[in-house]
Amino acid sequence: MASHYIGLMSGTSLDGVDGVIIDDLGRKILTQAHSPYPDSLKQSLLTLTQGSQTSLENLANIDTKVAKCFADLSNTLLQQSGLNAKDIKAIGSHGQTIFHQGGVYSMQIGHGALIAEQTGVTTVADFRMQDVAAGGQGAPLTPFYHQHLLNGKDGVVLNLGGIANITIVKNNEVIGFDTGPANTLLDNWIKKHKNLDYDHDGLWARTGSVDQTLLDAMLADDYFQQTHPKSTGPEYFNLKWLAQHLSGNELPEDVQRTLIELTVMSISASIPAGEKVYLCGGGVHNLLLSERLDSQNPDSKVMLTNNLGVHADYVEAAAFAFFAKQTLDGKPSNLPSVTGAKGKHILGAIYQINKNMP
């Protein structure tokens, strides 16, 4: 009987799709893979997520292309593992967020029906909107999985994606929210000035200096003053937002260095002193960012989620595989203490494949 699940995730960094196959307990990755988006699709997604208008026809076209990327990676995972579709109980697909307004609406494209048909595996998708409909932020959802990974232990899990989100587990109680930008501003700024997708190891940022006036102005933004539950995205934290705080006289490398500090300071304000901190997400590869987080939190032991048994690059993909299992088991995946929803809910739309039919 099928006892494995596939998880698929593409975050606000838009670097492509992460995929895993996990076991029935949800704490062990059997195989993992990453597939970058084609440059043209990445650019289309970047345009969408930065708040640009588009036609319904273009949106439908992008939606289909994203779904195909997700389906192709699922089939790659099956080939890598030596498993076939009948060995997989379900795919959990986060999809690609193109619009998120916490508590109001959240749209992820890469529709589950197409993934199900192209893989032959029942697919669960659109996880966020049930929580939103129940009055929740719809994000972050991963704290539920982070708590599962900690397996009864206290700790902090920090996801450094395009947007950073933090999970704090203490005495089996969970707090979680989006702290603000992690990589999204850094990536867009270096793309604008260096035509690079990201700042490798933070090397460009190291050539600059922190602009304290700019940093103070950014940290004064209302979002950082809000209490949780709260969530955000690149619809808010983008180059237009950054431009509001620039005088125009700053050196580009100083802005990049200051954006590192913005991420570090906005995150560190929420890390309880002395707790173990487990990092995951693409930002763990920015060595300057990791160093500054470690330096800013001297009373905490900062390490990777690899120490919990799940590779730092694939935690979110594993989370949505686990959420698919929860959905098919008729169990909730949201935490009202995190999202603010009115109660726990079974999340996701199910696109069923009957494997017993010819």
C-alpha positions as CSV (number, residue, x, y, z in Angstrom):
1,M,0.0,0.0,0.0
2,A,1.3,3.5,-0.9
3,S,3.0,5.1,2.1
4,H,5.1,7.8,0.6
5,Y,4.3,11.4,-0.2
6,I,5.8,13.9,-2.6
7,G,6.1,17.6,-1.5
8,L,6.6,20.4,-4.0
9,M,7.5,24.0,-3.1
10,S,8.5,27.2,-4.9
11,G,9.0,30.2,-2.7
12,T,9.1,33.9,-3.1
13,S,12.8,33.8,-4.2
14,L,11.4,32.3,-7.5
15,D,14.6,30.2,-8.0
16,G,12.6,27.2,-9.1
17,V,10.9,24.1,-7.6
18,D,12.1,22.0,-4.7
19,G,10.8,18.5,-4.4
20,V,11.0,15.6,-2.0
21,I,9.6,12.2,-1.3
22,I,9.1,11.6,2.4
23,D,8.2,8.6,4.5
24,D,4.9,8.1,6.2
25,L,6.1,9.7,9.5
26,G,7.2,12.9,7.7
27,R,10.6,13.3,9.3
28,K,12.7,11.5,6.7
29,I,13.5,12.5,3.1
30,L,13.9,9.5,0.8
31,T,15.0,11.6,-2.2
32,Q,15.2,15.3,-3.1
33,A,15.7,17.4,-6.2
34,H,15.6,21.0,-7.4
35,S,14.5,22.2,-10.8
36,P,15.2,25.9,-11.7
37,Y,12.6,27.8,-13.6
38,P,13.4,28.6,-17.2
39,D,14.6,32.2,-17.4
40,S,11.6,33.4,-19.4
41,L,9.2,31.9,-16.8
42,K,11.1,33.3,-13.9
43,Q,10.9,36.8,-15.4
44,S,7.2,36.4,-16.0
45,L,6.7,35.4,-12.4
46,L,8.9,38.2,-11.1
47,T,6.8,40.7,-13.1
48,L,3.6,39.2,-11.6
49,T,4.8,39.2,-8.0
50,Q,6.1,42.7,-8.1
51,G,2.5,43.9,-8.6
52,S,2.4,44.4,-12.3
53,Q,-0.9,44.0,-14.2
54,T,-1.5,41.2,-16.6
55,S,-4.2,39.6,-18.8
56,L,-6.2,36.6,-17.8
57,E,-4.8,34.8,-20.9
58,N,-1.2,35.5,-19.8
59,L,-2.0,34.4,-16.2
60,A,-3.5,31.1,-17.5
61,N,-0.5,30.5,-19.6
62,I,1.9,31.1,-16.7
63,D,-0.3,28.9,-14.5
64,T,0.0,26.0,-16.9
65,K,3.8,26.4,-17.3
66,V,4.3,26.4,-13.5
67,A,2.1,23.3,-13.1
68,K,4.2,21.5,-15.8
69,C,7.4,22.3,-13.9
70,F,5.9,20.9,-10.8
71,A,4.7,17.7,-12.6
72,D,8.1,17.3,-14.3
73,L,9.9,17.4,-11.0
74,S,7.5,14.9,-9.5
75,N,8.3,12.5,-12.3
76,T,12.0,13.1,-11.8
77,L,11.7,12.3,-8.1
78,L,10.0,9.0,-9.0
79,Q,12.8,8.1,-11.4
80,Q,15.5,9.0,-8.9
81,S,13.8,6.9,-6.2
82,G,12.9,3.9,-8.3
83,L,9.3,4.3,-7.2
84,N,6.3,4.6,-9.4
85,A,3.0,6.5,-9.1
86,K,1.3,3.7,-7.3
87,D,3.9,3.9,-4.5
88,I,2.9,7.5,-3.8
89,K,-0.2,8.2,-1.8
90,A,-0.4,11.9,-2.7
91,I,1.5,15.0,-3.9
92,G,1.3,18.1,-1.7
93,S,1.9,21.1,-3.9
94,H,2.4,24.6,-2.5
95,G,2.3,26.1,-5.9
96,Q,3.8,29.5,-6.7
97,T,2.5,32.5,-4.8
98,I,1.9,35.4,-7.0
99,F,-0.3,37.5,-4.6
100,H,-0.6,37.4,-0.9
101,Q,-2.6,39.7,1.3
102,G,-2.8,38.1,4.7
103,G,-6.3,37.7,6.0
104,V,-7.8,38.8,2.7
105,Y,-6.6,36.6,-0.2
106,S,-3.7,34.4,-1.2
107,M,-3.2,33.1,-4.8
108,Q,-0.9,30.2,-5.7
109,I,-0.7,29.1,-9.3
110,G,0.4,25.8,-10.7
111,H,-3.0,24.1,-10.6
112,G,-3.2,20.7,-8.9
113,A,-5.5,19.1,-11.5
114,L,-2.8,19.3,-14.2
115,I,-0.1,18.0,-11.8
116,A,-2.4,15.0,-10.9
117,E,-3.1,14.2,-14.5
118,Q,0.5,14.4,-15.6
119,T,1.9,12.3,-12.8
120,G,-1.0,9.9,-12.1
121,V,-0.8,10.8,-8.4
122,T,-3.6,12.3,-6.3
123,T,-2.6,15.9,-5.7
124,V,-3.5,18.3,-2.9
125,A,-3.0,22.0,-3.6
126,D,-4.3,25.5,-2.7
127,F,-3.5,25.0,1.0
128,R,-3.8,28.6,2.1
129,M,-7.3,29.7,1.2
130,Q,-9.2,27.6,3.7
131,D,-7.3,29.3,6.5
132,V,-7.9,32.7,4.9
133,A,-11.6,31.9,4.6
134,A,-11.6,31.1,8.4
135,G,-10.2,34.6,9.1
136,G,-6.6,33.6,9.2
137,Q,-3.5,35.0,7.5
138,G,-3.1,31.9,5.3
139,A,0.6,32.1,6.2
140,P,3.0,30.9,7.4
141,L,1.7,27.4,7.4
142,T,5.1,25.7,7.9
143,P,5.2,26.2,11.8
144,F,2.9,23.2,12.0
145,Y,5.5,21.1,10.3
146,H,8.4,22.8,12.2
147,Q,6.7,21.7,15.5
148,H,6.4,18.1,14.0
149,L,10.2,18.2,13.2
150,L,11.1,19.4,16.6
151,N,9.3,16.3,17.9
152,G,8.5,17.5,21.4
153,K,11.6,19.7,21.8
154,D,11.7,23.5,22.3
155,G,13.4,25.5,19.7
156,V,13.2,28.1,17.0
157,V,13.0,27.3,13.2
158,L,13.9,30.2,10.9
159,N,13.1,29.9,7.2
160,L,15.2,32.3,5.1
161,G,13.3,32.3,1.9
162,G,12.4,35.4,-0.1
163,I,10.4,36.3,3.0
164,A,11.6,35.2,6.4
165,N,9.3,33.4,8.7
166,I,10.0,32.3,12.3
167,T,8.5,29.5,14.4
168,I,9.0,29.5,18.2
169,V,8.1,26.3,20.0
170,K,8.1,26.5,23.8
171,N,6.4,24.0,26.2
172,N,4.5,22.6,23.1
173,E,3.0,26.1,22.4
174,V,3.7,27.5,18.9
175,I,4.2,31.1,17.8
176,G,5.0,31.8,14.1
177,F,4.8,34.7,11.7
178,D,6.6,36.4,8.8
179,T,9.3,38.7,10.1
180,G,9.8,40.5,6.8
181,P,12.2,40.3,3.9
182,A,15.0,37.7,3.8
183,N,16.3,37.3,0.2
184,T,13.7,39.1,-1.9
185,L,15.1,42.6,-1.6
186,L,18.7,41.4,-1.7
187,D,18.1,39.4,-4.9
188,N,16.2,42.1,-6.7
189,W,18.8,44.8,-5.8
190,I,21.7,42.8,-7.1
191,K,19.7,41.9,-10.2
192,K,19.1,45.6,-10.9
193,H,22.7,46.6,-10.4
194,K,24.8,43.6,-11.3
195,N,22.4,41.5,-13.4
196,L,23.0,38.6,-11.0
197,D,20.2,36.4,-9.6
198,Y,21.7,36.5,-6.1
199,D,24.7,37.7,-4.0
200,H,26.9,34.6,-3.8
201,D,28.0,34.2,-0.2
202,G,27.1,37.8,0.4
203,L,30.4,38.8,-1.3
204,W,29.0,42.0,-2.9
205,A,27.4,43.1,0.4
206,R,30.7,42.6,2.2
207,T,32.2,45.4,0.0
208,G,29.6,47.9,1.4
209,S,28.9,49.5,4.7
210,V,25.7,49.7,6.8
211,D,23.9,53.0,6.2
212,Q,22.4,53.6,9.6
213,T,20.0,56.3,8.4
214,L,18.6,54.0,5.7
215,L,18.4,51.0,8.1
216,D,16.5,53.1,10.8
217,A,14.1,54.3,8.1
218,M,13.3,50.8,6.9
219,L,13.0,49.3,10.4
220,A,10.5,52.1,11.2
221,D,8.0,50.6,8.6
222,D,4.6,49.8,10.1
223,Y,5.0,46.1,9.3
224,F,7.8,45.6,11.8
225,Q,5.8,47.3,14.5
226,Q,2.7,45.0,14.0
227,T,2.1,42.2,16.4
228,H,1.4,38.7,15.2
229,P,-0.4,37.0,13.6
230,K,1.0,38.7,10.5
231,S,2.2,37.7,7.0
232,T,3.7,39.5,4.0
233,G,5.3,39.0,0.6
234,P,7.1,40.6,-2.3
235,E,3.9,42.4,-3.2
236,Y,4.9,44.7,-0.2
237,F,8.6,44.3,0.2
238,N,9.9,45.1,-3.3
239,L,12.1,47.7,-5.0
240,K,9.2,50.2,-5.0
241,W,9.1,49.9,-1.2
242,L,12.9,50.2,-1.0
243,A,12.9,53.3,-3.3
244,Q,10.7,55.2,-0.8
245,H,13.5,55.0,1.7
246,L,16.4,55.9,-0.6
247,S,17.8,59.5,-1.0
248,G,19.4,58.6,-4.3
249,N,22.9,59.2,-3.1
250,E,23.7,55.8,-1.6
251,L,26.3,53.5,-3.1
252,P,24.6,50.3,-4.4
253,E,26.9,48.1,-2.3
254,D,26.0,50.0,0.8
255,V,22.4,49.4,0.2
256,Q,23.0,45.7,-0.3
257,R,24.9,45.6,3.0
258,T,22.2,47.5,4.7
259,L,19.5,45.1,3.4
260,I,21.5,42.3,5.0
261,E,21.2,44.2,8.3
262,L,17.5,44.8,7.8
263,T,16.9,41.1,7.5
264,V,19.1,40.3,10.5
265,M,17.7,43.0,12.8
266,S,14.0,42.3,11.9
267,I,14.5,38.6,12.6
268,S,16.6,38.9,15.7
269,A,14.1,41.1,17.4
270,S,11.9,38.0,17.7
271,I,14.4,35.3,18.6
272,P,14.1,34.4,22.3
273,A,17.5,34.5,24.0
274,G,19.1,31.2,24.7
275,E,16.9,29.1,22.4
276,K,18.4,26.7,19.8
277,V,17.8,28.2,16.3
278,Y,17.5,26.0,13.3
279,L,18.0,27.7,9.9
280,C,16.5,26.6,6.6
281,G,15.8,28.1,3.2
282,G,18.0,29.6,0.5
283,G,19.3,32.3,2.7
284,V,21.5,29.8,4.6
285,H,23.8,29.9,1.6
286,N,24.5,33.6,2.1
287,L,27.4,33.3,4.5
288,L,27.3,37.0,5.5
289,L,23.7,36.7,6.5
290,S,24.3,33.5,8.5
291,E,27.3,35.1,10.2
292,R,25.4,38.2,11.2
293,L,22.5,36.2,12.6
294,D,25.0,34.2,14.7
295,S,26.7,37.4,15.9
296,Q,23.4,39.2,16.7
297,N,22.2,36.2,18.8
298,P,25.2,35.3,21.0
299,D,23.1,33.5,23.6
300,S,21.6,31.1,21.0
301,K,23.1,28.2,19.3
302,V,22.4,28.7,15.6
303,M,22.6,25.7,13.3
304,L,20.8,24.1,10.3
305,T,17.7,22.0,10.2
306,N,20.0,19.2,9.0
307,N,20.4,18.6,12.8
308,L,16.7,17.7,12.9
309,G,17.1,15.3,10.1
310,V,15.8,17.4,7.2
311,H,18.1,19.2,4.7
312,A,17.9,23.0,5.1
313,D,17.1,23.4,1.4
314,Y,14.1,21.1,1.5
315,V,12.2,21.7,4.7
316,E,9.3,23.6,3.1
317,A,8.9,20.9,0.3
318,A,8.8,18.3,3.1
319,A,6.2,20.3,4.9
320,F,3.8,20.2,2.0
321,A,4.2,16.5,1.6
322,F,3.3,16.2,5.3
323,F,0.3,18.5,4.8
324,A,-0.9,16.3,2.0
325,K,-0.9,13.3,4.3
326,Q,-2.7,15.4,6.9
327,T,-5.4,16.3,4.4
328,L,-6.0,12.8,3.2
329,D,-6.1,11.6,6.8
330,G,-8.8,14.2,7.5
331,K,-6.5,16.1,9.9
332,P,-5.9,19.8,10.2
333,S,-2.6,21.5,9.2
334,N,-3.1,25.1,10.3
335,L,-2.3,26.5,13.8
336,P,-4.8,29.2,14.9
337,S,-2.1,30.5,17.3
338,V,0.0,31.3,14.2
339,T,-2.4,32.4,11.5
340,G,-5.2,33.8,13.6
341,A,-7.8,31.5,11.9
342,K,-11.0,30.6,13.7
343,G,-10.1,27.1,14.7
344,K,-8.1,24.3,13.1
345,H,-9.0,23.3,9.5
346,I,-8.2,20.6,7.0
347,L,-6.4,22.4,4.3
348,G,-6.1,22.0,0.5
349,A,-8.1,21.0,-2.5
350,I,-7.9,17.4,-3.5
351,Y,-7.5,16.3,-7.2
352,Q,-8.2,12.6,-6.9
353,I,-6.6,10.0,-9.1
354,N,-8.2,6.5,-8.7
355,K,-5.4,4.1,-9.3
356,N,-7.7,1.2,-9.4
357,M,-9.4,2.4,-12.6
358,P,-8.1,1.4,-16.0
